[in-house]
Structure formats: structure tokens, C-alpha cells
Amino acid sequence: MSVDLWHRGCERLAAEIPEQQFNTWIRPLPPGDLNDRGDGGAVVSLRVPNRFKLDWIRSQYAGRIEGVLSELAGKPVRLELSLAPRDVASARPLPSLQPQGITSALNGSHLGDRPSAALNPVVSAQAQVAVAPSRHRLNTALTFDTLVAGRANQMARTAALHVAGAPGVMYNPLFIYGGVGLGKTHLIHAVGNALLKDRPDARILYLHAEQFISDVVKNYQRKTFDELKAKYHNLDLLLIDDVQFFAGKDRTQEEFFNAFEALLAKKAHIIMTSDTYPKGLVDIDERLTSRFDAGLTVAIEAPELEMRVAILIRKALAEGTEMPEDVAFFIAKNVRANVRELEGALRKVLAYSRFSQKDININLAREALKDLLSIQNRQISVENIQKMVADFYKIKVADMYSKKRPASIARPRQIAMYLAKELTQKSLPEIGELFGGRDHTTVLHAVRKIGGERGKNTELNQQLHVLEQTLKG
């Protein structure tokens, strides 16, 4: 391949891919070898320095690189990736290219909490060498630029941006909670990466709560608590995932309390994530939960329909496939729980399309996801929702259909209507009919009322979260 073609390809890719991703994965690649095929196409052979980068580029960028080079070359181009010998692997990378065009909030594909172990730069030992220095354990691909923004994460993202801009000043500690696969981990990595960019010497550490527990156990056995203090008491920013894992572990809670107090005293910042809000944590000392709640507590919700559609279209493009908008809406309407499940459904549809050699349309998506849809339709019905909500709020199921209007009944009824609209495919008139023949405007009022309050009322949000997770099994 001529160097000119590769440079032009890189310029195009730099305009389409977020700068952090481009500089990490594409810019360091040496120009490949272009060989013509007998059928009028061509093969580009690219040599990649290590197995991790090879797997990541193949899964995330190969389709896009092929598309760009094919367009520029004026003929079909297929990409072949192989491991480079040591001397090639250390070849000098291309000069930096400035991205062109507008960076959209929809850029990037790291949208859920944690990528799979096979591809996750945090869990892979190779990845720590290739992507992030092991001292801070940050995944440098998880930035604010690669986070899909929407109503579901708006407040948490805004708070995180404030912390990144002025750590130790506002919202300390920052406590982010929500279900699995919604982007909590992405968000706290984004803060760490933003601070590291501004202050390369900042002492930052990301870890899962289980790693802290392991460190406490190890140092307790060895009687080396000075090592524990040296590691955790002198940071500028501590990012810790899933603090609910501290439940029932008294010694761990004691040591985390000590680290917490030491860090706040020196105006270091602490950001934590959990599956529930501080006062909802069980078997954790009250003095800890009160500290957790002393700064700012924000929730990340399941992505709304439009956000789910945007995620699907962007993820499909990253896989080298153009997702029809009507198919994206079909998948998004049926997969509501979190981004991980959304990505899983997308992978099934793409694989089914490739294996069957059929174009992607709604019928193909329905066939590819028939098991998921069957389980969903069997488990979540309006009747199930009514029974679950009635049990939860200790009213009779018959009250869901009755004309009684005291708050103790009307409120759970509105919550059940809201969940029926969110979790089933029933229309507003159909839902109204199942709630004692009520008009669709009554259902719409309930949906808007509960949906609006959810973002402001922490207790209501947690109740809805529990109901949703229980209904989804």
C-alpha cells in the first residue's frame, strides 16, 4: 500500500473516531502492504505489535478500516492482521493527525460498565502494558468523549465533569449508583483519565471493592498495615467500584473508613459506585454510609429509547455494519435493561445476518432474538406487574382495577401503569383496559408523572429499580 493511501485513510479515520481512540489504536500502526487479488480486489496486510492489540483492532476497527481504504482505493479491500516481528513492532509511528469534523456525544463504543475480560484493557495483563500504566489501573479508552450522553446519565455525567475539573472541591465524595451495565465504571474511569491528562503526576487509583478487600486480608495476615496506608492514604483520586461488596466485612470497613478520612482530610477526591444508594446498603456500618451520603449521590438510569437506538446504530457501525433505523428501534423497544444486554442482542442479530447471509431487517431481528423475546413475553405481562406492585405496596391486586382513589392505592396503581408501559409492548389503550377500563389519557398521565418523579425522588427510583429487576428475573 502506498504511504499516501494510508495517510489519507488515517485522515479519514481521525475525523470519524474519537481522538483518544484514534491515537491509541490507529495512529501507531505502520503502513500495510497492498496486494492485488485476482478478482479485482485487494488485500492489505497490517502487522500489529502484540496479540491484545491485534484482537482489539480486529473486533473494533477492522470493518471501518476496510471500508475507508476500499472507498479511497476504488476497489474492495480486505484487511489481514498479523503479529509483527520485534523489529517491526518497535517501528516509529506516524506523526499525530488532528481529528476533523465535529465530535458527537454518540462517538465511541465503550458504553456499558465493563467490556468482556477478553477485550477489557483493565483486566488484561497485556492491556495494562498496551493501554494504561498499571500504577493507576485506568482504562484509557473510557473517556468522556467515548461515553454516550443522554437523559439516563445526564446528572451523573455533569457531576463527574465538575469533579474532573476541580477535584477535592465539589461533590466529595461522589457516589454513583445504578444497575449493572449502565456505565458507572465508564464514568469513573473518565474522571481519572481527564485528571491524568491535566495532571500527569496525579496519584490516581482505580480498583474494584473486591481488590480492596483482598489487600486488607493480605496485609492483615502479614501484619503490614503501613503498606496498606502507604497505598491508599496518599492518593489524589480514589475510584472504587461496587462498594456494596464491603457488606458484612468489618475489618475491611474499618480500613476503608480510615482511608476515607485520611483522603478527605488532605482534600483528595473519592468516587464510589454501587448497585444501590447509600442508605439502601445492607450490613455496612452506619458511620460509613453517612460518609458516603455526605457529598453528592447521583443515579444512572437504564438508557431511554432514543439513547438505546443511538447506541445500537453506533455499535453496529463499529462492527462495520449499517443498522436500519427501524430495526434499531425494534431491538431497543425489546431490550431495555442495560447497555450490556443491548450489545448482546446486537451481536446476535449481526451474527445471524452473517451466518444466514441475509440483510438485516425486523423479521431477521425477530428470528435472531426469538429466545429472548419468548422469555420476555412469558415473564413480563401486565398481570405480573400488577401482582408484583400490589405485593410490594401491600395492597390488593383487585385495587389495580377498582375505582378507589386514596393515595395509598392510586400511587401504586400509577407505578404499575408506568412499569407496564416500560416493560411490555402494550399500547396505552390496552394498558388502560387492563386497569379496569381506564382511558389511555389516564395511563399517559401516570407514565409521565412517575417518569418525571423518578429522576428527582431517590426513594421512588430505588423502589422502581427493585421492581424492575425482580420482574426481569
C-alpha positions in Angstrom: 0.0 0.0 0.0 1.4 3.4 -0.8 2.1 5.6 2.2 -0.1 8.3 0.7 -3.1 6.0 0.6 -2.5 5.0 4.3 -2.1 8.7 5.3 -5.4 9.6 3.5 -7.1 6.7 5.2 -5.8 7.8 8.6 -7.0 11.3 8.0 -10.5 10.0 7.3 -10.4 7.7 10.3 -9.2 10.6 12.5 -12.3 12.5 11.5 -14.6 9.6 12.4 -13.1 8.1 15.5 -12.7 10.0 18.9 -9.2 11.4 19.3 -8.3 9.2 22.3 -9.3 6.0 20.5 -7.5 7.1 17.2 -4.3 8.0 19.0 -4.3 4.7 21.0 -5.2 2.2 18.3 -4.8 3.6 14.7 -2.1 6.2 14.7 0.7 3.8 15.9 0.1 1.3 13.1 2.8 1.2 10.4 1.5 1.4 6.7 0.5 -2.1 5.5 1.3 -4.0 2.3 -1.2 -3.8 -0.5 -1.5 -6.8 -2.8 -4.0 -7.2 -5.7 -6.3 -10.2 -5.8 -7.3 -11.9 -9.0 -10.9 -10.8 -8.6 -10.2 -7.1 -8.9 -10.0 -6.6 -5.2 -7.0 -6.2 -2.9 -5.7 -7.4 0.4 -4.0 -5.1 3.0 -1.6 -6.9 5.4 -1.1 -5.0 8.6 1.4 -6.1 11.3 0.4 -5.3 14.9 2.8 -5.3 17.8 1.0 -7.7 20.2 -1.9 -10.2 20.5 -4.1 -7.8 22.6 -3.9 -5.0 20.0 -4.5 -7.5 17.2 -7.7 -8.8 18.8 -8.9 -5.4 19.7 -8.3 -3.8 16.3 -9.9 -6.8 14.6 -13.0 -6.6 16.7 -13.4 -2.9 17.0 -11.9 -1.2 13.9 -11.2 -3.7 11.1 -14.5 -3.2 9.3 -14.2 0.6 9.4 -10.6 0.5 8.1 -11.6 -1.8 5.3 -14.5 0.5 4.3 -12.3 3.6 4.3 -9.5 2.0 2.3 -11.9 0.4 -0.2 -13.5 3.8 -0.9 -10.2 5.5 -1.3 -8.7 2.7 -3.4 -11.7 2.5 -5.6 -11.9 -1.3 -5.2 -12.8 -3.8 -2.5 -10.0 -4.0 0.2 -9.8 -6.9 2.7 -7.8 -6.4 5.9 -5.4 -9.1 7.1 -3.9 -8.6 10.6 -0.8 -10.5 11.9 1.7 -10.2 14.7 4.8 -8.1 13.8 8.3 -9.3 14.5 10.1 -7.4 17.3 11.9 -5.0 15.0 8.7 -4.1 13.1 6.7 -3.8 16.3 9.0 -1.1 17.5 8.7 0.9 14.3 8.2 4.6 14.6 4.5 5.5 14.5 3.1 8.0 12.1 3.0 11.7 13.1 -0.1 12.8 15.0 -3.1 13.6 13.0 -5.7 16.1 14.2 -9.3 14.8 14.0 -11.6 16.7 11.7 -15.3 17.4 11.9 -17.5 17.5 15.0 -17.0 15.1 17.9 -20.5 13.8 18.7 -21.8 12.7 22.0 -22.5 9.4 20.3 -18.9 8.7 19.4 -17.3 5.6 20.7 -18.4 2.1 21.6 -17.5 1.7 25.3 -21.0 2.3 26.6 -21.5 -0.1 29.3 -19.8 -0.7 32.6 -17.0 -3.2 31.8 -16.0 -4.8 28.5 -15.5 -8.5 28.5 -12.3 -9.9 30.0 -11.0 -10.9 26.6 -11.1 -7.3 25.4 -11.0 -5.2 28.5 -7.8 -3.2 28.9 -8.3 -3.2 32.7 -8.3 -6.9 33.2 -5.9 -8.0 30.6 -2.2 -8.0 31.7 -1.2 -7.2 28.2 -3.7 -4.4 28.1 -2.1 -2.7 31.1 1.1 -2.5 29.1 -0.5 -1.5 25.9 -3.1 0.9 27.1 -2.7 2.1 30.7 0.2 2.2 33.2 -0.5 -0.3 35.9 0.1 2.2 38.6 -3.4 3.7 38.3 -5.2 0.8 36.5 -7.2 3.2 34.3 -8.7 2.0 31.1 -7.7 4.9 28.8 -10.3 4.1 26.3 -13.1 5.0 28.8 -13.3 8.8 28.5 -16.0 11.5 28.5 -15.7 11.6 24.7 -16.5 7.9 24.3 -19.4 8.0 26.7 -22.8 8.2 25.1 -24.7 11.0 26.9 -28.4 11.0 27.4 -31.1 11.8 30.0 -30.3 8.5 31.8 -26.8 9.6 32.8 -27.1 13.4 32.5 -26.8 14.3 36.2 -24.1 11.8 36.9 -22.1 12.9 33.9 -22.4 16.6 34.8 -21.2 15.9 38.4 -18.3 13.8 37.1 -17.2 16.6 34.8 -17.2 19.0 37.7 -15.1 16.6 39.8 -12.7 16.1 36.9 -12.3 19.9 36.5 -11.8 20.7 40.2 -11.1 17.5 42.3 -11.3 17.9 46.0 -13.5 21.0 45.8 -17.1 20.0 44.9 -19.1 16.8 45.4 -16.7 15.0 47.6 -17.3 12.1 47.9 -19.2 11.4 44.7 -21.5 8.4 45.0 -22.9 7.0 41.7 -25.4 4.1 41.8 -27.5 2.1 39.4 -27.9 -1.3 37.9 -25.3 -3.4 36.1 -24.2 -2.4 32.6 -25.3 1.2 32.7 -21.9 3.0 32.6 -20.9 3.6 36.2 -17.4 2.2 35.6 -17.0 4.1 32.4 -17.9 7.3 34.1 -15.3 7.0 36.9 -12.6 6.0 34.5 -13.5 9.1 32.5 -12.8 11.3 35.6 -9.5 9.6 36.2 -8.4 9.9 32.6 -9.4 13.6 32.4 -7.5 14.4 35.6 -4.5 12.4 34.4 -4.5 14.4 31.1 -4.4 17.7 33.1 -2.0 16.5 35.8 0.2 13.6 34.6 1.8 13.4 38.0 -1.6 12.9 39.8 -1.7 9.9 42.1 -4.8 8.1 40.9 -6.0 4.6 41.6 -9.0 2.7 40.2 -10.0 -0.6 41.7 -12.9 -2.9 42.4 -14.1 -3.2 46.0 -13.0 -6.9 46.0 -9.4 -5.8 45.3 -9.5 -3.6 48.4 -10.9 -6.5 50.4 -8.1 -8.7 49.2 -5.5 -6.1 50.1 -6.9 -5.8 53.6 -6.9 -9.6 54.1 -3.3 -9.9 52.8 -2.0 -7.1 55.0 -3.9 -8.3 58.0 -2.3 -11.8 57.6 1.2 -10.2 57.2 0.6 -7.5 59.8 1.8 -4.9 57.3 -0.8 -2.2 57.7 1.8 0.5 57.0 1.8 -0.8 53.4 -1.9 -0.5 53.2 -1.8 3.1 54.4 1.0 3.9 52.0 -1.0 2.6 49.1 -4.4 4.2 49.9 -3.9 7.2 52.2 -1.7 9.3 49.9 -3.8 9.4 46.7 -5.2 12.4 44.9 -8.1 10.5 43.5 -9.6 7.1 44.6 -12.0 5.4 42.2 -13.7 2.4 43.7 -16.4 0.2 42.1 -19.2 -1.8 43.8 -18.8 -0.8 47.4 -21.8 -3.0 48.3 -19.2 -5.8 48.4 -18.0 -4.4 51.7 -21.2 -5.8 53.3 -20.5 -7.9 56.4 -16.7 -7.4 56.3 -16.0 -5.5 59.5 -12.2 -5.2 59.2 -12.5 -4.1 55.5 -15.0 -1.4 56.5 -12.7 -0.2 59.3 -9.7 0.1 57.0 -11.8 1.8 54.3 -13.2 4.3 56.9 -9.6 5.1 57.9 -8.5 5.6 54.2 -11.7 7.6 53.6 -11.0 10.0 56.5 -7.3 10.4 55.5 -8.1 11.2 51.9 -10.8 13.8 52.7 -8.5 15.4 55.3 -5.9 16.1 52.6 -8.7 17.2 50.1 -8.2 14.2 47.9 -11.3 13.1 46.0 -13.2 9.8 46.3 -15.7 8.5 43.8 -17.6 5.3 44.5 -20.1 3.2 42.7 -22.8 0.8 44.0 -25.9 -1.0 42.9 -28.0 1.0 45.4 -28.0 4.3 47.1 -26.0 4.7 50.5 -28.9 4.2 52.8 -30.0 1.2 50.8 -26.7 -0.6 51.6 -27.1 -3.5 54.0 -24.5 -4.8 56.5 -22.4 -1.8 56.2 -21.6 0.4 59.3 -23.8 3.5 59.6 -20.8 5.8 60.0 -19.6 4.7 56.6 -22.9 5.1 54.8 -23.4 8.5 56.4 -19.9 9.5 54.9 -21.0 8.1 51.5 -24.1 10.3 51.6 -22.2 13.4 52.7 -21.1 14.6 49.3 -23.3 14.1 46.3 -25.3 10.9 45.4 -26.5 10.5 41.8 -28.2 7.7 39.9 -27.6 6.3 36.4 -30.7 5.0 34.9 -31.4 2.5 32.2 -31.0 4.3 28.8 -34.1 5.8 27.3 -35.4 4.6 23.9 -33.7 7.2 21.8 -30.4 6.6 23.6 -30.7 2.9 23.1 -31.3 3.4 19.4 -28.2 5.7 19.1 -26.1 3.1 21.0 -27.2 0.3 18.6 -26.5 2.3 15.5 -23.1 3.4 16.7 -22.1 -0.1 17.9 -23.2 -1.6 14.6 -21.1 0.9 12.7 -18.1 0.0 14.8 -18.7 -3.6 13.6 -18.7 -2.4 10.0 -22.5 -2.8 9.6 -25.1 -0.1 8.9 -28.1 -0.8 11.2 -31.5 0.2 9.7 -33.2 2.7 12.0 -36.5 0.7 12.2 -34.5 -2.4 13.3 -32.6 -0.4 15.9 -36.0 0.8 17.2 -37.3 -2.8 17.3 -34.3 -4.0 19.3 -34.3 -1.0 21.6 -38.0 -1.4 22.4 -37.5 -5.1 23.4 -34.2 -4.8 25.2 -34.5 -2.2 28.0 -32.4 -3.4 31.0 -28.9 -2.1 30.3 -26.2 -1.5 27.7 -24.6 -4.9 28.1 -27.9 -6.7 27.2 -28.3 -4.3 24.3 -24.9 -5.1 23.0 -25.6 -8.8 23.4 -28.8 -8.6 21.4 -26.9 -6.6 18.7 -24.2 -9.3 18.5 -26.9 -12.0 18.0 -28.6 -10.1 15.2 -25.3 -9.4 13.4 -24.1 -13.0 13.7 -27.5 -14.3 12.5 -27.2 -12.0 9.5 -23.7 -13.1 8.6 -24.4 -16.8 9.1 -27.6 -16.8 7.1 -26.2 -14.3 4.5 -29.4 -12.2 4.8 -29.9 -8.5 5.1 -30.8 -7.1 8.5 -34.5 -6.3 8.8 -37.1 -6.6 11.5 -38.1 -10.1 10.6 -34.4 -11.2 10.8 -34.0 -9.4 14.1 -37.2 -11.1 15.5 -35.9 -14.5 14.4 -32.4 -13.9 15.9 -33.9 -12.7 19.2 -36.8 -15.2 19.4 -35.4 -16.9 22.6 -35.0 -13.5 24.3 -38.4 -12.3 23.2 -40.1 -15.6 24.2 -38.6 -15.3 27.8 -39.5 -11.6 28.0 -43.1 -12.2 26.8 -43.6 -15.1 29.1 -42.2 -13.5 32.3 -43.3 -9.9 32.0 -47.0 -9.3 31.5 -49.3 -6.5 32.8 -50.9 -9.1 35.1 -47.4 -10.0 36.6 -46.7 -6.3 37.0 -50.0 -5.7 38.8 -49.4 -8.6 41.2 -45.8 -7.6 41.9 -46.6 -4.0 42.6 -49.6 -4.9 44.7 -47.5 -7.2 46.8 -44.7 -4.6 47.1 -47.0 -1.9 48.4 -49.2 -4.2 50.4 -52.5 -3.6 48.6 -54.9 -6.0 46.9 -54.5 -6.9 43.3 -58.2 -6.0 42.9 -57.3 -2.4 43.8 -55.5 -2.1 40.5 -58.8 -2.4 38.6 -61.0 -0.6 41.1 -62.2 3.0 41.1 -60.8 3.6 44.5 -58.7 6.8 44.6 -57.0 7.2 48.0 -53.2 7.9 47.7 -52.3 4.5 49.2 -53.9 2.8 46.2 -53.7 5.4 43.4 -50.0 5.8 43.8 -49.1 2.0 43.4 -51.6 1.9 40.5 -49.8 4.7 38.7 -46.5 2.9 39.3 -47.9 -0.3 37.8 -49.1 1.6 34.8 -45.7 3.2 34.3 -44.0 -0.2 34.6 -46.5 -1.7 32.1 -45.6 0.9 29.6 -41.8 0.5 30.2 -41.7 -3.3 30.3 -44.3 -4.5 27.9 -45.3 -3.9 24.3 -48.9 -3.0 25.2 -50.3 0.3 23.9 -51.7 3.0 26.2 -55.4 2.0 25.4 -54.5 -1.7 26.0 -52.9 -0.9 29.4 -55.9 1.3 30.3 -58.3 -1.6 29.5 -56.3 -3.9 31.8 -56.6 -1.4 34.6 -60.3 -1.5 34.9 -61.2 0.1 31.5 -59.4 3.4 32.2 -58.9 5.9 29.4 -55.5 6.0 27.7 -55.0 9.6 28.9 -55.1 8.4 32.5 -52.3 5.9 31.7 -50.3 8.6 29.9 -50.7 10.9 32.9 -49.4 8.1 35.2 -46.5 7.4 32.9 -45.4 11.0 32.7 -45.9 11.6 36.4 -43.9 8.6 37.7 -41.3 9.0 35.0 -40.8 12.7 35.9 -40.6 12.0 39.6 -38.2 9.1 39.2 -35.3 11.4 38.3 -35.9 13.6 41.4 -37.1 11.1 44.1 -34.3 8.8 45.2 -36.6 6.6 47.2 -39.0 6.1 44.3 -36.2 5.4 41.9 -34.9 2.7 44.2 -38.3 1.1 44.6 -38.8 1.1 40.8 -35.3 -0.4 40.3 -36.1 -3.2 42.7 -39.4 -3.9 41.0 -37.8 -3.9 37.5 -35.0 -6.2 38.5 -37.5 -8.6 40.2 -39.8 -8.6 37.2 -36.9 -9.3 34.8 -35.9 -12.3 36.9 
